[in-house]
Amino acid sequence: MLADCRLCRHFVPLQYCSNKELEEVISLANARGEEPLGYCRKYRRGVTYYTGKCPGFTGWEEKTYYTVPITKFIKG
């Protein structure tokens, strides 16, 4: 089964990375000749592809900053 980093709770998109994480992501992407996509906090390294095999994949978890639909907070 392939893991999708965007659905893992350890994945951080580029816009939410700290400066240190961002430096690591960019250096890894430059070394591989690929585009930086985000950061994995479990393995403390950059992500340059979204799908692949990962033993640390924890499955889908709701992230309040970009995956929770607005209808969840509206009562009615």
mmCIF file of the N, C-alpha and C atoms, coordinates in Angstrom:
data_MODEL
# 
_entry.id   MODEL 
# 
loop_
_atom_site.group_PDB 
_atom_site.id 
_atom_site.type_symbol 
_atom_site.label_atom_id 
_atom_site.label_alt_id 
_atom_site.label_comp_id 
_atom_site.label_asym_id 
_atom_site.label_entity_id 
_atom_site.label_seq_id 
_atom_site.pdbx_PDB_ins_code 
_atom_site.Cartn_x 
_atom_site.Cartn_y 
_atom_site.Cartn_z 
_atom_site.occupancy 
_atom_site.B_iso_or_equiv 
_atom_site.pdbx_formal_charge 
_atom_site.auth_seq_id 
_atom_site.auth_comp_id 
_atom_site.auth_asym_id 
_atom_site.auth_atom_id 
_atom_site.pdbx_PDB_model_num 
ATOM 1   N N  . MET A 1 1  ? 0.833   -1.179 0.000  1.00 0.00 ? 1  MET A N  1 
ATOM 2   C CA . MET A 1 1  ? 0.000   0.000  0.000  1.00 0.00 ? 1  MET A CA 1 
ATOM 3   C C  . MET A 1 1  ? 0.880   1.246  0.000  1.00 0.00 ? 1  MET A C  1 
ATOM 4   N N  . LEU A 1 2  ? 0.526   2.191  -0.854 1.00 0.00 ? 2  LEU A N  1 
ATOM 5   C CA . LEU A 1 2  ? 1.285   3.425  -0.927 1.00 0.00 ? 2  LEU A CA 1 
ATOM 6   C C  . LEU A 1 2  ? 0.754   4.445  0.069  1.00 0.00 ? 2  LEU A C  1 
ATOM 7   N N  . ALA A 1 3  ? 1.664   5.172  0.652  1.00 0.00 ? 3  ALA A N  1 
ATOM 8   C CA . ALA A 1 3  ? 1.298   6.237  1.584  1.00 0.00 ? 3  ALA A CA 1 
ATOM 9   C C  . ALA A 1 3  ? 1.256   7.557  0.824  1.00 0.00 ? 3  ALA A C  1 
ATOM 10  N N  . ASP A 1 4  ? 0.378   8.441  1.236  1.00 0.00 ? 4  ASP A N  1 
ATOM 11  C CA . ASP A 1 4  ? 0.292   9.779  0.663  1.00 0.00 ? 4  ASP A CA 1 
ATOM 12  C C  . ASP A 1 4  ? 0.640   10.773 1.771  1.00 0.00 ? 4  ASP A C  1 
ATOM 13  N N  . CYS A 1 5  ? 1.746   11.466 1.616  1.00 0.00 ? 5  CYS A N  1 
ATOM 14  C CA . CYS A 1 5  ? 2.227   12.377 2.653  1.00 0.00 ? 5  CYS A CA 1 
ATOM 15  C C  . CYS A 1 5  ? 1.214   13.449 3.009  1.00 0.00 ? 5  CYS A C  1 
ATOM 16  N N  . ARG A 1 6  ? 0.429   13.897 2.048  1.00 0.00 ? 6  ARG A N  1 
ATOM 17  C CA . ARG A 1 6  ? -0.545  14.960 2.311  1.00 0.00 ? 6  ARG A CA 1 
ATOM 18  C C  . ARG A 1 6  ? -1.596  14.530 3.320  1.00 0.00 ? 6  ARG A C  1 
ATOM 19  N N  . LEU A 1 7  ? -1.777  13.228 3.509  1.00 0.00 ? 7  LEU A N  1 
ATOM 20  C CA . LEU A 1 7  ? -2.776  12.715 4.442  1.00 0.00 ? 7  LEU A CA 1 
ATOM 21  C C  . LEU A 1 7  ? -2.176  12.282 5.780  1.00 0.00 ? 7  LEU A C  1 
ATOM 22  N N  . CYS A 1 8  ? -0.875  12.410 5.929  1.00 0.00 ? 8  CYS A N  1 
ATOM 23  C CA . CYS A 1 8  ? -0.189  11.990 7.156  1.00 0.00 ? 8  CYS A CA 1 
ATOM 24  C C  . CYS A 1 8  ? -0.121  13.141 8.150  1.00 0.00 ? 8  CYS A C  1 
ATOM 25  N N  . ARG A 1 9  ? -0.236  12.826 9.429  1.00 0.00 ? 9  ARG A N  1 
ATOM 26  C CA . ARG A 1 9  ? -0.204  13.879 10.446 1.00 0.00 ? 9  ARG A CA 1 
ATOM 27  C C  . ARG A 1 9  ? 1.192   14.447 10.664 1.00 0.00 ? 9  ARG A C  1 
ATOM 28  N N  . HIS A 1 10 ? 2.231   13.795 10.173 1.00 0.00 ? 10 HIS A N  1 
ATOM 29  C CA . HIS A 1 10 ? 3.600   14.277 10.327 1.00 0.00 ? 10 HIS A CA 1 
ATOM 30  C C  . HIS A 1 10 ? 4.018   15.237 9.216  1.00 0.00 ? 10 HIS A C  1 
ATOM 31  N N  . PHE A 1 11 ? 3.234   15.322 8.147  1.00 0.00 ? 11 PHE A N  1 
ATOM 32  C CA . PHE A 1 11 ? 3.566   16.176 7.004  1.00 0.00 ? 11 PHE A CA 1 
ATOM 33  C C  . PHE A 1 11 ? 3.190   17.630 7.271  1.00 0.00 ? 11 PHE A C  1 
ATOM 34  N N  . VAL A 1 12 ? 4.104   18.538 6.912  1.00 0.00 ? 12 VAL A N  1 
ATOM 35  C CA . VAL A 1 12 ? 3.871   19.973 7.046  1.00 0.00 ? 12 VAL A CA 1 
ATOM 36  C C  . VAL A 1 12 ? 4.063   20.607 5.667  1.00 0.00 ? 12 VAL A C  1 
ATOM 37  N N  . PRO A 1 13 ? 3.035   21.270 5.124  1.00 0.00 ? 13 PRO A N  1 
ATOM 38  C CA . PRO A 1 13 ? 3.201   21.951 3.834  1.00 0.00 ? 13 PRO A CA 1 
ATOM 39  C C  . PRO A 1 13 ? 4.222   23.082 3.936  1.00 0.00 ? 13 PRO A C  1 
ATOM 40  N N  . LEU A 1 14 ? 4.789   23.463 2.805  1.00 0.00 ? 14 LEU A N  1 
ATOM 41  C CA . LEU A 1 14 ? 5.836   24.484 2.792  1.00 0.00 ? 14 LEU A CA 1 
ATOM 42  C C  . LEU A 1 14 ? 5.428   25.780 3.482  1.00 0.00 ? 14 LEU A C  1 
ATOM 43  N N  . GLN A 1 15 ? 4.200   26.239 3.284  1.00 0.00 ? 15 GLN A N  1 
ATOM 44  C CA . GLN A 1 15 ? 3.803   27.523 3.852  1.00 0.00 ? 15 GLN A CA 1 
ATOM 45  C C  . GLN A 1 15 ? 3.733   27.511 5.369  1.00 0.00 ? 15 GLN A C  1 
ATOM 46  N N  . TYR A 1 16 ? 3.734   26.338 5.998  1.00 0.00 ? 16 TYR A N  1 
ATOM 47  C CA . TYR A 1 16 ? 3.680   26.250 7.461  1.00 0.00 ? 16 TYR A CA 1 
ATOM 48  C C  . TYR A 1 16 ? 5.011   25.789 8.078  1.00 0.00 ? 16 TYR A C  1 
ATOM 49  N N  . CYS A 1 17 ? 6.053   25.651 7.277  1.00 0.00 ? 17 CYS A N  1 
ATOM 50  C CA . CYS A 1 17 ? 7.359   25.213 7.778  1.00 0.00 ? 17 CYS A CA 1 
ATOM 51  C C  . CYS A 1 17 ? 8.073   26.343 8.508  1.00 0.00 ? 17 CYS A C  1 
ATOM 52  N N  . SER A 1 18 ? 8.842   25.969 9.524  1.00 0.00 ? 18 SER A N  1 
ATOM 53  C CA . SER A 1 18 ? 9.689   26.954 10.200 1.00 0.00 ? 18 SER A CA 1 
ATOM 54  C C  . SER A 1 18 ? 10.895  27.237 9.300  1.00 0.00 ? 18 SER A C  1 
ATOM 55  N N  . ASN A 1 19 ? 11.702  28.223 9.662  1.00 0.00 ? 19 ASN A N  1 
ATOM 56  C CA . ASN A 1 19 ? 12.871  28.563 8.850  1.00 0.00 ? 19 ASN A CA 1 
ATOM 57  C C  . ASN A 1 19 ? 13.862  27.411 8.762  1.00 0.00 ? 19 ASN A C  1 
ATOM 58  N N  . LYS A 1 20 ? 14.083  26.719 9.870  1.00 0.00 ? 20 LYS A N  1 
ATOM 59  C CA . LYS A 1 20 ? 15.019  25.596 9.877  1.00 0.00 ? 20 LYS A CA 1 
ATOM 60  C C  . LYS A 1 20 ? 14.508  24.464 8.982  1.00 0.00 ? 20 LYS A C  1 
ATOM 61  N N  . GLU A 1 21 ? 13.216  24.154 9.097  1.00 0.00 ? 21 GLU A N  1 
ATOM 62  C CA . GLU A 1 21 ? 12.622  23.104 8.259  1.00 0.00 ? 21 GLU A CA 1 
ATOM 63  C C  . GLU A 1 21 ? 12.684  23.494 6.788  1.00 0.00 ? 21 GLU A C  1 
ATOM 64  N N  . LEU A 1 22 ? 12.431  24.747 6.501  1.00 0.00 ? 22 LEU A N  1 
ATOM 65  C CA . LEU A 1 22 ? 12.448  25.226 5.127  1.00 0.00 ? 22 LEU A CA 1 
ATOM 66  C C  . LEU A 1 22 ? 13.838  25.100 4.511  1.00 0.00 ? 22 LEU A C  1 
ATOM 67  N N  . GLU A 1 23 ? 14.872  25.395 5.285  1.00 0.00 ? 23 GLU A N  1 
ATOM 68  C CA . GLU A 1 23 ? 16.248  25.245 4.799  1.00 0.00 ? 23 GLU A CA 1 
ATOM 69  C C  . GLU A 1 23 ? 16.549  23.791 4.454  1.00 0.00 ? 23 GLU A C  1 
ATOM 70  N N  . GLU A 1 24 ? 16.114  22.863 5.308  1.00 0.00 ? 24 GLU A N  1 
ATOM 71  C CA . GLU A 1 24 ? 16.346  21.444 5.057  1.00 0.00 ? 24 GLU A CA 1 
ATOM 72  C C  . GLU A 1 24 ? 15.608  20.964 3.818  1.00 0.00 ? 24 GLU A C  1 
ATOM 73  N N  . VAL A 1 25 ? 14.369  21.438 3.648  1.00 0.00 ? 25 VAL A N  1 
ATOM 74  C CA . VAL A 1 25 ? 13.569  21.048 2.484  1.00 0.00 ? 25 VAL A CA 1 
ATOM 75  C C  . VAL A 1 25 ? 14.239  21.525 1.199  1.00 0.00 ? 25 VAL A C  1 
ATOM 76  N N  . ILE A 1 26 ? 14.662  22.764 1.180  1.00 0.00 ? 26 ILE A N  1 
ATOM 77  C CA . ILE A 1 26 ? 15.266  23.333 -0.025 1.00 0.00 ? 26 ILE A CA 1 
ATOM 78  C C  . ILE A 1 26 ? 16.598  22.665 -0.347 1.00 0.00 ? 26 ILE A C  1 
ATOM 79  N N  . SER A 1 27 ? 17.414  22.377 0.669  1.00 0.00 ? 27 SER A N  1 
ATOM 80  C CA . SER A 1 27 ? 18.702  21.718 0.407  1.00 0.00 ? 27 SER A CA 1 
ATOM 81  C C  . SER A 1 27 ? 18.510  20.304 -0.136 1.00 0.00 ? 27 SER A C  1 
ATOM 82  N N  . LEU A 1 28 ? 17.533  19.566 0.391  1.00 0.00 ? 28 LEU A N  1 
ATOM 83  C CA . LEU A 1 28 ? 17.253  18.217 -0.128 1.00 0.00 ? 28 LEU A CA 1 
ATOM 84  C C  . LEU A 1 28 ? 16.739  18.282 -1.555 1.00 0.00 ? 28 LEU A C  1 
ATOM 85  N N  . ALA A 1 29 ? 15.836  19.213 -1.826 1.00 0.00 ? 29 ALA A N  1 
ATOM 86  C CA . ALA A 1 29 ? 15.274  19.340 -3.168 1.00 0.00 ? 29 ALA A CA 1 
ATOM 87  C C  . ALA A 1 29 ? 16.356  19.709 -4.176 1.00 0.00 ? 29 ALA A C  1 
ATOM 88  N N  . ASN A 1 30 ? 17.263  20.604 -3.796 1.00 0.00 ? 30 ASN A N  1 
ATOM 89  C CA . ASN A 1 30 ? 18.355  20.972 -4.700 1.00 0.00 ? 30 ASN A CA 1 
ATOM 90  C C  . ASN A 1 30 ? 19.282  19.794 -4.958 1.00 0.00 ? 30 ASN A C  1 
ATOM 91  N N  . ALA A 1 31 ? 19.545  18.984 -3.943 1.00 0.00 ? 31 ALA A N  1 
ATOM 92  C CA . ALA A 1 31 ? 20.415  17.824 -4.102 1.00 0.00 ? 31 ALA A CA 1 
ATOM 93  C C  . ALA A 1 31 ? 19.792  16.783 -5.036 1.00 0.00 ? 31 ALA A C  1 
ATOM 94  N N  . ARG A 1 32 ? 18.471  16.638 -4.961 1.00 0.00 ? 32 ARG A N  1 
ATOM 95  C CA . ARG A 1 32 ? 17.776  15.664 -5.808 1.00 0.00 ? 32 ARG A CA 1 
ATOM 96  C C  . ARG A 1 32 ? 17.379  16.243 -7.162 1.00 0.00 ? 32 ARG A C  1 
ATOM 97  N N  . GLY A 1 33 ? 17.429  17.553 -7.304 1.00 0.00 ? 33 GLY A N  1 
ATOM 98  C CA . GLY A 1 33 ? 17.003  18.191 -8.542 1.00 0.00 ? 33 GLY A CA 1 
ATOM 99  C C  . GLY A 1 33 ? 15.492  18.174 -8.710 1.00 0.00 ? 33 GLY A C  1 
ATOM 100 N N  . GLU A 1 34 ? 14.761  18.237 -7.596 1.00 0.00 ? 34 GLU A N  1 
ATOM 101 C CA . GLU A 1 34 ? 13.305  18.192 -7.620 1.00 0.00 ? 34 GLU A CA 1 
ATOM 102 C C  . GLU A 1 34 ? 12.733  19.412 -6.910 1.00 0.00 ? 34 GLU A C  1 
ATOM 103 N N  . GLU A 1 35 ? 11.413  19.548 -6.961 1.00 0.00 ? 35 GLU A N  1 
ATOM 104 C CA . GLU A 1 35 ? 10.729  20.657 -6.308 1.00 0.00 ? 35 GLU A CA 1 
ATOM 105 C C  . GLU A 1 35 ? 10.468  20.329 -4.830 1.00 0.00 ? 35 GLU A C  1 
ATOM 106 N N  . PRO A 1 36 ? 10.667  21.279 -3.921 1.00 0.00 ? 36 PRO A N  1 
ATOM 107 C CA . PRO A 1 36 ? 10.322  21.047 -2.514 1.00 0.00 ? 36 PRO A CA 1 
ATOM 108 C C  . PRO A 1 36 ? 8.809   21.103 -2.325 1.00 0.00 ? 36 PRO A C  1 
ATOM 109 N N  . LEU A 1 37 ? 8.257   20.162 -1.563 1.00 0.00 ? 37 LEU A N  1 
ATOM 110 C CA . LEU A 1 37 ? 6.807   20.094 -1.364 1.00 0.00 ? 37 LEU A CA 1 
ATOM 111 C C  . LEU A 1 37 ? 6.390   20.297 0.087  1.00 0.00 ? 37 LEU A C  1 
ATOM 112 N N  . GLY A 1 38 ? 7.226   19.892 1.029  1.00 0.00 ? 38 GLY A N  1 
ATOM 113 C CA . GLY A 1 38 ? 6.872   20.010 2.435  1.00 0.00 ? 38 GLY A CA 1 
ATOM 114 C C  . GLY A 1 38 ? 7.943   19.394 3.314  1.00 0.00 ? 38 GLY A C  1 
ATOM 115 N N  . TYR A 1 39 ? 7.597   19.148 4.566  1.00 0.00 ? 39 TYR A N  1 
ATOM 116 C CA . TYR A 1 39 ? 8.544   18.633 5.550  1.00 0.00 ? 39 TYR A CA 1 
ATOM 117 C C  . TYR A 1 39 ? 7.899   17.517 6.351  1.00 0.00 ? 39 TYR A C  1 
ATOM 118 N N  . CYS A 1 40 ? 8.647   16.467 6.638  1.00 0.00 ? 40 CYS A N  1 
ATOM 119 C CA . CYS A 1 40 ? 8.164   15.355 7.460  1.00 0.00 ? 40 CYS A CA 1 
ATOM 120 C C  . CYS A 1 40 ? 8.771   15.505 8.854  1.00 0.00 ? 40 CYS A C  1 
ATOM 121 N N  . ARG A 1 41 ? 7.912   15.712 9.859  1.00 0.00 ? 41 ARG A N  1 
ATOM 122 C CA . ARG A 1 41 ? 8.412   15.893 11.225 1.00 0.00 ? 41 ARG A CA 1 
ATOM 123 C C  . ARG A 1 41 ? 8.775   14.577 11.899 1.00 0.00 ? 41 ARG A C  1 
ATOM 124 N N  . LYS A 1 42 ? 8.287   13.468 11.388 1.00 0.00 ? 42 LYS A N  1 
ATOM 125 C CA . LYS A 1 42 ? 8.652   12.176 11.970 1.00 0.00 ? 42 LYS A CA 1 
ATOM 126 C C  . LYS A 1 42 ? 10.106  11.829 11.646 1.00 0.00 ? 42 LYS A C  1 
ATOM 127 N N  . TYR A 1 43 ? 10.490  11.992 10.381 1.00 0.00 ? 43 TYR A N  1 
ATOM 128 C CA . TYR A 1 43 ? 11.848  11.655 9.958  1.00 0.00 ? 43 TYR A CA 1 
ATOM 129 C C  . TYR A 1 43 ? 12.760  12.870 9.844  1.00 0.00 ? 43 TYR A C  1 
ATOM 130 N N  . ARG A 1 44 ? 12.224  14.052 10.150 1.00 0.00 ? 44 ARG A N  1 
ATOM 131 C CA . ARG A 1 44 ? 12.983  15.303 10.148 1.00 0.00 ? 44 ARG A CA 1 
ATOM 132 C C  . ARG A 1 44 ? 13.738  15.523 8.836  1.00 0.00 ? 44 ARG A C  1 
ATOM 133 N N  . ARG A 1 45 ? 12.988  15.462 7.738  1.00 0.00 ? 45 ARG A N  1 
ATOM 134 C CA . ARG A 1 45 ? 13.587  15.735 6.435  1.00 0.00 ? 45 ARG A CA 1 
ATOM 135 C C  . ARG A 1 45 ? 12.541  16.270 5.470  1.00 0.00 ? 45 ARG A C  1 
ATOM 136 N N  . GLY A 1 46 ? 13.034  16.808 4.381  1.00 0.00 ? 46 GLY A N  1 
ATOM 137 C CA . GLY A 1 46 ? 12.159  17.390 3.375  1.00 0.00 ? 46 GLY A CA 1 
ATOM 138 C C  . GLY A 1 46 ? 11.420  16.336 2.575  1.00 0.00 ? 46 GLY A C  1 
ATOM 139 N N  . VAL A 1 47 ? 10.323  16.753 1.983  1.00 0.00 ? 47 VAL A N  1 
ATOM 140 C CA . VAL A 1 47 ? 9.523   15.884 1.132  1.00 0.00 ? 47 VAL A CA 1 
ATOM 141 C C  . VAL A 1 47 ? 9.580   16.439 -0.286 1.00 0.00 ? 47 VAL A C  1 
ATOM 142 N N  . THR A 1 48 ? 9.952   15.586 -1.251 1.00 0.00 ? 48 THR A N  1 
ATOM 143 C CA . THR A 1 48 ? 10.001  16.014 -2.648 1.00 0.00 ? 48 THR A CA 1 
ATOM 144 C C  . THR A 1 48 ? 9.019   15.221 -3.509 1.00 0.00 ? 48 THR A C  1 
ATOM 145 N N  . TYR A 1 49 ? 8.274   14.302 -2.900 1.00 0.00 ? 49 TYR A N  1 
ATOM 146 C CA . TYR A 1 49 ? 7.217   13.569 -3.602 1.00 0.00 ? 49 TYR A CA 1 
ATOM 147 C C  . TYR A 1 49 ? 6.143   13.223 -2.581 1.00 0.00 ? 49 TYR A C  1 
ATOM 148 N N  . TYR A 1 50 ? 4.908   13.104 -3.038 1.00 0.00 ? 50 TYR A N  1 
ATOM 149 C CA . TYR A 1 50 ? 3.795   12.882 -2.118 1.00 0.00 ? 50 TYR A CA 1 
ATOM 150 C C  . TYR A 1 50 ? 3.492   11.404 -1.870 1.00 0.00 ? 50 TYR A C  1 
ATOM 151 N N  . THR A 1 51 ? 3.604   10.553 -2.867 1.00 0.00 ? 51 THR A N  1 
ATOM 152 C CA . THR A 1 51 ? 3.214   9.152  -2.684 1.00 0.00 ? 51 THR A CA 1 
ATOM 153 C C  . THR A 1 51 ? 4.423   8.241  -2.776 1.00 0.00 ? 51 THR A C  1 
ATOM 154 N N  . GLY A 1 52 ? 4.396   7.195  -1.957 1.00 0.00 ? 52 GLY A N  1 
ATOM 155 C CA . GLY A 1 52 ? 5.464   6.215  -1.925 1.00 0.00 ? 52 GLY A CA 1 
ATOM 156 C C  . GLY A 1 52 ? 5.316   5.330  -0.702 1.00 0.00 ? 52 GLY A C  1 
ATOM 157 N N  . LYS A 1 53 ? 6.274   4.468  -0.491 1.00 0.00 ? 53 LYS A N  1 
ATOM 158 C CA . LYS A 1 53 ? 6.252   3.600  0.679  1.00 0.00 ? 53 LYS A CA 1 
ATOM 159 C C  . LYS A 1 53 ? 6.856   4.348  1.860  1.00 0.00 ? 53 LYS A C  1 
ATOM 160 N N  . CYS A 1 54 ? 6.167   4.287  2.993  1.00 0.00 ? 54 CYS A N  1 
ATOM 161 C CA . CYS A 1 54 ? 6.660   4.965  4.194  1.00 0.00 ? 54 CYS A CA 1 
ATOM 162 C C  . CYS A 1 54 ? 6.233   4.172  5.422  1.00 0.00 ? 54 CYS A C  1 
ATOM 163 N N  . PRO A 1 55 ? 7.176   3.672  6.213  1.00 0.00 ? 55 PRO A N  1 
ATOM 164 C CA . PRO A 1 55 ? 6.813   2.922  7.420  1.00 0.00 ? 55 PRO A CA 1 
ATOM 165 C C  . PRO A 1 55 ? 6.247   3.815  8.520  1.00 0.00 ? 55 PRO A C  1 
ATOM 166 N N  . GLY A 1 56 ? 6.451   5.125  8.425  1.00 0.00 ? 56 GLY A N  1 
ATOM 167 C CA . GLY A 1 56 ? 5.968   6.034  9.457  1.00 0.00 ? 56 GLY A CA 1 
ATOM 168 C C  . GLY A 1 56 ? 4.610   6.644  9.150  1.00 0.00 ? 56 GLY A C  1 
ATOM 169 N N  . PHE A 1 57 ? 3.981   6.232  8.055  1.00 0.00 ? 57 PHE A N  1 
ATOM 170 C CA . PHE A 1 57 ? 2.685   6.801  7.672  1.00 0.00 ? 57 PHE A CA 1 
ATOM 171 C C  . PHE A 1 57 ? 1.644   6.444  8.716  1.00 0.00 ? 57 PHE A C  1 
ATOM 172 N N  . THR A 1 58 ? 0.937   7.456  9.218  1.00 0.00 ? 58 THR A N  1 
ATOM 173 C CA . THR A 1 58 ? -0.015  7.228  10.303 1.00 0.00 ? 58 THR A CA 1 
ATOM 174 C C  . THR A 1 58 ? -1.461  7.340  9.860  1.00 0.00 ? 58 THR A C  1 
ATOM 175 N N  . GLY A 1 59 ? -1.695  7.522  8.591  1.00 0.00 ? 59 GLY A N  1 
ATOM 176 C CA . GLY A 1 59 ? -3.069  7.611  8.122  1.00 0.00 ? 59 GLY A CA 1 
ATOM 177 C C  . GLY A 1 59 ? -3.597  9.018  8.217  1.00 0.00 ? 59 GLY A C  1 
ATOM 178 N N  . TRP A 1 60 ? -4.844  9.156  7.844  1.00 0.00 ? 60 TRP A N  1 
ATOM 179 C CA . TRP A 1 60 ? -5.445  10.476 7.756  1.00 0.00 ? 60 TRP A CA 1 
ATOM 180 C C  . TRP A 1 60 ? -5.839  11.003 9.115  1.00 0.00 ? 60 TRP A C  1 
ATOM 181 N N  . GLU A 1 61 ? -5.455  12.221 9.363  1.00 0.00 ? 61 GLU A N  1 
ATOM 182 C CA . GLU A 1 61 ? -5.845  12.931 10.580 1.00 0.00 ? 61 GLU A CA 1 
ATOM 183 C C  . GLU A 1 61 ? -6.278  14.321 10.146 1.00 0.00 ? 61 GLU A C  1 
ATOM 184 N N  . GLU A 1 62 ? -7.329  14.851 10.736 1.00 0.00 ? 62 GLU A N  1 
ATOM 185 C CA . GLU A 1 62 ? -7.767  16.194 10.379 1.00 0.00 ? 62 GLU A CA 1 
ATOM 186 C C  . GLU A 1 62 ? -6.754  17.226 10.856 1.00 0.00 ? 62 GLU A C  1 
ATOM 187 N N  . LYS A 1 63 ? -6.446  18.155 9.991  1.00 0.00 ? 63 LYS A N  1 
ATOM 188 C CA . LYS A 1 63 ? -5.551  19.244 10.339 1.00 0.00 ? 63 LYS A CA 1 
ATOM 189 C C  . LYS A 1 63 ? -6.376  20.517 10.294 1.00 0.00 ? 63 LYS A C  1 
ATOM 190 N N  . THR A 1 64 ? -6.382  21.242 11.368 1.00 0.00 ? 64 THR A N  1 
ATOM 191 C CA . THR A 1 64 ? -7.259  22.402 11.470 1.00 0.00 ? 64 THR A CA 1 
ATOM 192 C C  . THR A 1 64 ? -6.882  23.506 10.498 1.00 0.00 ? 64 THR A C  1 
ATOM 193 N N  . TYR A 1 65 ? -5.658  23.558 10.014 1.00 0.00 ? 65 TYR A N  1 
ATOM 194 C CA . TYR A 1 65 ? -5.267  24.677 9.179  1.00 0.00 ? 65 TYR A CA 1 
ATOM 195 C C  . TYR A 1 65 ? -5.538  24.501 7.706  1.00 0.00 ? 65 TYR A C  1 
ATOM 196 N N  . TYR A 1 66 ? -5.899  23.304 7.216  1.00 0.00 ? 66 TYR A N  1 
ATOM 197 C CA . TYR A 1 66 ? -6.240  23.234 5.804  1.00 0.00 ? 66 TYR A CA 1 
ATOM 198 C C  . TYR A 1 66 ? -7.101  22.057 5.371  1.00 0.00 ? 66 TYR A C  1 
ATOM 199 N N  . THR A 1 67 ? -7.445  21.101 6.216  1.00 0.00 ? 67 THR A N  1 
ATOM 200 C CA . THR A 1 67 ? -8.247  19.993 5.742  1.00 0.00 ? 67 THR A CA 1 
ATOM 201 C C  . THR A 1 67 ? -9.641  19.905 6.364  1.00 0.00 ? 67 THR A C  1 
ATOM 202 N N  . VAL A 1 68 ? -9.936  20.697 7.348  1.00 0.00 ? 68 VAL A N  1 
ATOM 203 C CA . VAL A 1 68 ? -11.235 20.625 7.991  1.00 0.00 ? 68 VAL A CA 1 
ATOM 204 C C  . VAL A 1 68 ? -12.221 21.523 7.240  1.00 0.00 ? 68 VAL A C  1 
ATOM 205 N N  . PRO A 1 69 ? -13.324 20.976 6.748  1.00 0.00 ? 69 PRO A N  1 
ATOM 206 C CA . PRO A 1 69 ? -14.291 21.813 6.038  1.00 0.00 ? 69 PRO A CA 1 
ATOM 207 C C  . PRO A 1 69 ? -14.986 22.796 6.995  1.00 0.00 ? 69 PRO A C  1 
ATOM 208 N N  . ILE A 1 70 ? -15.339 23.930 6.476  1.00 0.00 ? 70 ILE A N  1 
ATOM 209 C CA . ILE A 1 70 ? -15.967 24.973 7.287  1.00 0.00 ? 70 ILE A CA 1 
ATOM 210 C C  . ILE A 1 70 ? -17.310 24.507 7.838  1.00 0.00 ? 70 ILE A C  1 
ATOM 211 N N  . THR A 1 71 ? -17.977 23.587 7.155  1.00 0.00 ? 71 THR A N  1 
ATOM 212 C CA . THR A 1 71 ? -19.287 23.111 7.604  1.00 0.00 ? 71 THR A CA 1 
ATOM 213 C C  . THR A 1 71 ? -19.198 22.364 8.921  1.00 0.00 ? 71 THR A C  1 
ATOM 214 N N  . LYS A 1 72 ? -18.011 21.896 9.297  1.00 0.00 ? 72 LYS A N  1 
ATOM 215 C CA . LYS A 1 72 ? -17.862 21.203 10.567 1.00 0.00 ? 72 LYS A CA 1 
ATOM 216 C C  . LYS A 1 72 ? -18.073 22.160 11.744 1.00 0.00 ? 72 LYS A C  1 
ATOM 217 N N  . PHE A 1 73 ? -17.780 23.432 11.564 1.00 0.00 ? 73 PHE A N  1 
ATOM 218 C CA . PHE A 1 73 ? -17.889 24.395 12.638 1.00 0.00 ? 73 PHE A CA 1 
ATOM 219 C C  . PHE A 1 73 ? -19.234 25.123 12.658 1.00 0.00 ? 73 PHE A C  1 
ATOM 220 N N  . ILE A 1 74 ? -20.042 24.916 11.629 1.00 0.00 ? 74 ILE A N  1 
ATOM 221 C CA . ILE A 1 74 ? -21.339 25.579 11.541 1.00 0.00 ? 74 ILE A CA 1 
ATOM 222 C C  . ILE A 1 74 ? -22.424 24.636 12.057 1.00 0.00 ? 74 ILE A C  1 
ATOM 223 N N  . LYS A 1 75 ? -23.151 25.073 13.040 1.00 0.00 ? 75 LYS A N  1 
ATOM 224 C CA . LYS A 1 75 ? -24.235 24.253 13.575 1.00 0.00 ? 75 LYS A CA 1 
ATOM 225 C C  . LYS A 1 75 ? -25.507 24.577 12.820 1.00 0.00 ? 75 LYS A C  1 
ATOM 226 N N  . GLY A 1 76 ? -26.251 23.560 12.519 1.00 0.00 ? 76 GLY A N  1 
ATOM 227 C CA . GLY A 1 76 ? -27.496 23.870 11.846 1.00 0.00 ? 76 GLY A CA 1 
ATOM 228 C C  . GLY A 1 76 ? -27.951 22.775 11.055 1.00 0.00 ? 76 GLY A C  1 
# 
